[in-house]
Amino acid sequence: MTTIAVTGASGFCGSHAATTAAARGADVLCVGRHPGPVGRHIFWDAAREVPDLSGADLVVHCAAAVGDPVPGTQAEAAMHAVNVDGTARLLEAAAGRPVVWVSSASVYAPGPGRSRITEDHPVRGHLNAYGRTKAAGEALALAAGAVVLRPRAVYGAGDPHLVPRLLSRVRCGLLILPGPSVHLSLTAVENLTDACLVAADWPPGTYNIADPAPYQRDEAIRTVLRAHGVRARIGHIPLPVAHTAAGAAQALTRLLGRTEPPLTRYAVDQLAHSVVLDVSKAESQGWIAGRTLKDHTTSLLSR
């Protein structure tokens, strides 16, 4: 029986990876600060220590600090400690074991020109600490010969970030978005999980992971809102106004001594420009995305 160590197994992506690995017959080690949904718990504080990976045949690294903190804050330093220093500790412990390292499409350079992103797209110019630290972490993983997966906007059952943030932005039946609708890739957590568990046999390197086809932003958001029973109209503001509002929100958050502003330049960039991942490299390894947003929202509506 294969033994798979899943870091961050108490989190969103990690818990799905751990559960699916167990369902496929693997012995699972849930590595992190909190127990995972299955298997045996191995305590690990990624910001402080080297994990014990004894007995693991494969390491799936899902543990990460996420968010969009104000630059120069303690939250930004904590993110570096987990996403970069924690990666170095993990790779030290892996000691030659195959590693599948879950990165993010946030590593790609921002702005226009992302209507069809291959893995060769520039990795630079990050607008927040998350993009910078994920890029630095994956560079370490790649240097160690890992397989690095780059999903975008992961959604699914138990999502604590993407959909809750979207729902929280609805005010008085209105959701304001920057600029007109664009095409965006999204990644169902089931598609990412499947890639995590088969990618150990792929050649080392980076692989985009996303749903079979991109979505029209506004229509996808309407679909999600309806599935959660939220009736809201989508409004649009010009992109320059959105950039100004984001800058003001970040400045005010810093002035008030808070950690994360309600609107950031990164959020505007991710919503206002087409960001479509080319997944042909992963498909060439036999991976096929089998889950779509429609599957997810249909399951929500059937409850």
Phi, psi and omega in degrees: 000133178286137176254122183246123174268123179246114177276150183067031186288350175271354180270185186297295182292318181298321180293322177293318180297317181295314182296317181292321178299316179296319180296333179270007172098007180275153168274127189248131171253117180267107189256117180167187182286334182234152179298150175269186184282343182217175170068199184256138182271128172246112183293136176206125171260105187300335183277356189227331193215166176274131182283159174266108181253023181305130177090349181283136174266334183215143177242124174250112187262099178255345183298134179196151169267128184241166179132186182222065187288158176295135179303142176084003181268169176297328179297324178293318178296320179295324178296318178296321181298326180273308190283334180252299181297323178296325176295317178300319179294319179297314182295326175298317181287328183297325171047053176093349176293151175295137181235129169253116188251119182274112178260219183197149173292353176295347179286342183287148180303137183283178176095188178295174177087023180241032181284345174203089186269122169263174181293349179273358179301144183304142175248096184188174173064031186297142184268354178207173183294328180298309179300317181296315184286327176292322177296317180293320179294316182291332176298319176296317181296318180295320179297334180270001177088022181278163167267126184246125180257136180240086174279171175224128174051067183288132181228165177148185182299129180087005179302117181264000189238294193297298184291317177303321178294319179299312182297326182289344181273354179283125180231121177054042178074019182226135174240119182266130179235151181279122175071178179287169181297147180225170175273134181224138169279142170232161181230113174295139183299330177294323177293319177294316180301314179300318179297319179304323188269348178249346189285349180300336181268000180277156174299144178304147180143190183258146181218125172288142179227120181204171177297166187302328181216153178289167182243151167286124187310304187295319181293321178298318180293318177301319180298316180294316179300315179298319181296335178261011176071024182256122177262115183210148175263142178265126175247162183233141172239149180301147183301319178300324178294320179297318178297318179296317179296321179295317178298319179294320180295320179292320179295318180293320179297318178295319180296323182276356179075024179266171188269313189227123181285158179289339179216137182225163176300324179298314181298318178298314180301317184290335182262335190265345181240145174299131177226100184238122182271131172276116185256017184296332179294316177293321179297329179293343177268004178098359179281138177226129177286119184255001186237144179230170177298324178299319177301317182293312182291327176298320179293326177294316183291336182277353181287000000 
